[in-house]
Amino acid sequence: MNKKMKNVLIKTKRLIIRKFLVNDFNDLFEYLSDIEIYRFEPGSPINIEMAKILCKERSKDNKFLAIVLKNKVIGHIYFSQIGPKELMTWETGYIFNRKYQKNGFATESLKAVIEYGFKNLCVHKIIAHCNPKNISSWKLLERVNMKREGKLRKNIYFRKDNKGNPIWLDTYEYGILKEDLT
């Protein structure tokens, strides 16, 4: 793990972005138990025991960063380097508690993580993927100045139909370079 990612602590105007703590499980459970969160994401709602396991796992690394508002975890951002390492490319993604959406928290936190990556981690490029039907997500990516670089046709699936066949989905790919920051 990159030394500068070991103990991430990013402060914005309203938020703290930090490593998950073992005792964040109730907040994590609150939003990852919501079936609506999985409309465009893999997986399914979790129970409280799974939330405890996830918090314990996430407290050991910084791939998932907790987004904290007044001592409450309201979401998380995935931020991790992808291979090959010499390309210095990182991937990001996010999930926020529906109760805290539409308040600018995702924009504020994603912008801060992007700036942190470029300033502290020798990042060349940051990428993100989203479902074209997830309008809120791709508008968020564009708000933080990420550029849509392409559309991948039926490249991924998260679920299968009742006959066991994959339900293939399209994906928008976004990217941002340090020189794109404004």
Summary of the structure (lengths in Angstrom):
residues: 182
radius of gyration: 16.2
end to end distance: 28.6
largest distance: 49.2
contacts: 514
relative contact order: 0.14
helix: 36%
strand: 35%
